[in-house]
């Protein structure tokens, strides 16, 4: 996977994260939905950290 592809993935995940956080903070959702959204937000944050951290160097260097 090239650096460009990884950067695009990271950008999409960041946009998704921002949108989810905005929705969670500005609309009413039942608690079950809020919990699922918070879990998804947490997973997105984790993926962004993985893709943009040291793991990016490991992927690039094979």
C-alpha positions in Angstrom: 0.0 0.0 0.0 1.5 3.4 -1.0 1.8 6.4 1.2 -0.8 8.2 -0.9 -3.3 5.5 -0.4 -2.7 5.5 3.4 -3.1 9.3 3.5 -6.4 9.0 1.7 -7.6 6.4 4.2 -6.5 8.5 7.1 -8.3 11.6 5.7 -11.6 9.6 5.2 -11.4 8.2 8.7 -10.8 11.7 10.2 -13.8 13.1 8.3 -15.9 10.2 9.5 -14.7 10.7 13.1 -15.5 14.4 13.0 -19.0 13.8 11.6 -19.7 11.1 14.2 -18.6 13.3 17.0 -20.7 16.2 15.7 -23.8 13.9 15.4 -23.2 12.5 18.9 -22.9 15.9 20.5 -25.7 17.7 18.6 -28.6 15.2 18.3 -30.6 13.0 20.6 -30.0 9.3 20.3 -31.2 6.4 22.5 -28.5 5.2 24.9 -27.9 2.0 22.9 -27.2 4.0 19.8 -25.0 6.5 21.7 -22.9 3.6 23.1 -22.5 2.1 19.6 -21.5 5.5 18.2 -19.0 6.0 21.0 -17.5 2.6 20.3 -17.2 3.4 16.6 -15.6 6.7 17.5 -13.1 4.9 19.7 -12.3 2.4 16.9 -11.8 5.2 14.4 -9.4 7.0 16.8 -7.5 3.8 17.3 -7.2 3.2 13.5 -6.1 6.7 12.8 -3.4 6.4 15.5 -2.2 3.1 13.9 -2.2 4.4 10.4 -0.5 7.7 11.1 1.9 6.5 13.8 5.0 4.4 13.6 3.1 1.6 11.9 3.0 3.8 8.8 6.8 3.5 8.6 6.6 -0.3 9.2 4.1 -0.6 6.3 6.3 1.5 4.0 9.5 -0.4 4.8 7.8 -3.8 4.4 
